[in-house]
Amino acid sequence: MIAGSARERPSAVKLAVVHEWLDVWCGGENALAEIYRVFPGADLFALVDFLAANEREKLQAKRASTSFLQKVPFARRYFRALLPFFPQAIESLDVSSYDVVIQARTP
């Protein structure tokens, strides 16, 4: 190899963004939209994702990989009543293959 030749290009960083839930557009979702403006290729994860199509456009039409709570009957309206299951649900989101995980949540 010749000294000073181009090195092999490192593979792209695999990035995940985890948000608590996506049901209505509020302040936390504004922050999430800014994260996607900076990292448009990141994958999105959330406990549930019930955003309307017009709100989803603000997230570059990203749809979240969701937890088992997404499939619970009446979850769209009453998912907050499932609070005791949130720790198990968030742990069910597999982000182990990602190099960087950004947690986007409201304080």
C-alpha positions as CSV (number, residue, x, y, z in Angstrom):
1,M,0.0,0.0,0.0
2,I,1.3,3.4,-0.8
3,A,1.8,5.8,2.1
4,G,-0.9,8.4,2.3
5,S,-3.4,6.5,0.2
6,A,-7.1,6.8,1.0
7,R,-8.2,4.7,3.9
8,E,-11.2,2.5,3.9
9,R,-14.3,4.5,4.7
10,P,-15.9,3.6,8.0
11,S,-19.4,2.3,7.9
12,A,-22.2,4.7,8.7
13,V,-23.3,5.1,12.4
14,K,-26.6,3.4,13.1
15,L,-28.8,5.8,15.0
16,A,-32.0,5.3,16.9
17,V,-34.3,7.9,18.4
18,V,-36.6,6.8,21.3
19,H,-39.6,8.9,22.1
20,E,-42.1,8.1,24.9
21,W,-45.3,8.1,22.8
22,L,-46.7,9.7,19.7
23,D,-50.4,10.6,20.0
24,V,-50.8,14.3,19.6
25,W,-48.4,17.1,18.5
26,C,-47.0,18.9,21.5
27,G,-43.6,20.4,22.7
28,G,-41.8,17.1,22.9
29,E,-42.8,16.3,19.3
30,N,-41.3,19.7,18.2
31,A,-38.0,18.6,19.8
32,L,-38.3,15.3,18.0
33,A,-38.8,17.0,14.7
34,E,-35.6,19.0,15.2
35,I,-33.7,15.8,16.0
36,Y,-34.9,14.4,12.7
37,R,-33.9,17.6,10.9
38,V,-30.3,17.0,12.1
39,F,-30.4,13.1,11.8
40,P,-32.9,12.3,9.0
41,G,-31.7,8.7,8.7
42,A,-32.3,7.7,12.3
43,D,-34.9,5.0,13.1
44,L,-37.7,5.9,15.4
45,F,-39.0,4.0,18.4
46,A,-42.0,4.7,20.7
47,L,-44.4,2.9,23.1
48,V,-47.3,3.8,20.8
49,D,-47.6,5.7,17.5
50,F,-51.0,7.2,16.8
51,L,-50.0,10.4,15.0
52,A,-52.2,11.8,12.3
53,A,-50.8,11.8,8.8
54,N,-50.5,15.7,8.7
55,E,-48.5,15.6,12.0
56,R,-46.3,12.7,10.7
57,E,-45.2,14.9,7.8
58,K,-43.3,17.0,10.4
59,L,-41.3,13.9,11.2
60,Q,-40.4,13.3,7.5
61,A,-43.2,10.7,7.4
62,K,-41.4,8.4,9.9
63,R,-43.4,5.7,11.5
64,A,-42.1,4.4,14.9
65,S,-41.4,0.8,15.7
66,T,-43.7,0.4,18.7
67,S,-44.1,-1.8,21.7
68,F,-46.8,-4.4,22.4
69,L,-49.0,-1.6,23.9
70,Q,-49.8,-0.5,20.3
71,K,-51.9,-3.6,19.8
72,V,-53.8,-3.5,23.1
73,P,-57.5,-2.9,22.5
74,F,-58.6,0.7,23.0
75,A,-54.9,1.7,23.3
76,R,-55.4,4.7,21.0
77,R,-57.6,6.3,23.6
78,Y,-56.5,4.8,26.9
79,F,-52.9,3.9,26.6
80,R,-52.0,6.1,29.5
81,A,-54.0,3.8,31.7
82,L,-51.5,1.2,30.9
83,L,-48.8,3.0,32.9
84,P,-47.8,-0.1,35.0
85,F,-46.8,-1.8,31.8
86,F,-44.6,1.1,30.5
87,P,-41.3,-0.2,31.9
88,Q,-41.8,-3.6,30.4
89,A,-43.0,-2.0,27.1
90,I,-39.9,0.3,26.8
91,E,-37.6,-2.6,27.5
92,S,-39.3,-4.6,24.7
93,L,-38.0,-2.1,22.2
94,D,-34.8,-3.7,20.8
95,V,-32.2,-1.0,20.1
96,S,-29.2,-3.3,20.8
97,S,-28.0,-3.2,17.2
98,Y,-27.7,0.6,17.2
99,D,-24.4,2.5,17.7
100,V,-26.1,5.6,19.2
101,V,-29.5,5.9,20.9
102,I,-31.0,9.3,21.5
103,Q,-33.8,9.6,24.1
104,A,-36.2,12.3,23.0
105,R,-38.7,12.9,25.8
106,T,-40.4,15.8,27.6
107,P,-39.1,16.7,31.1
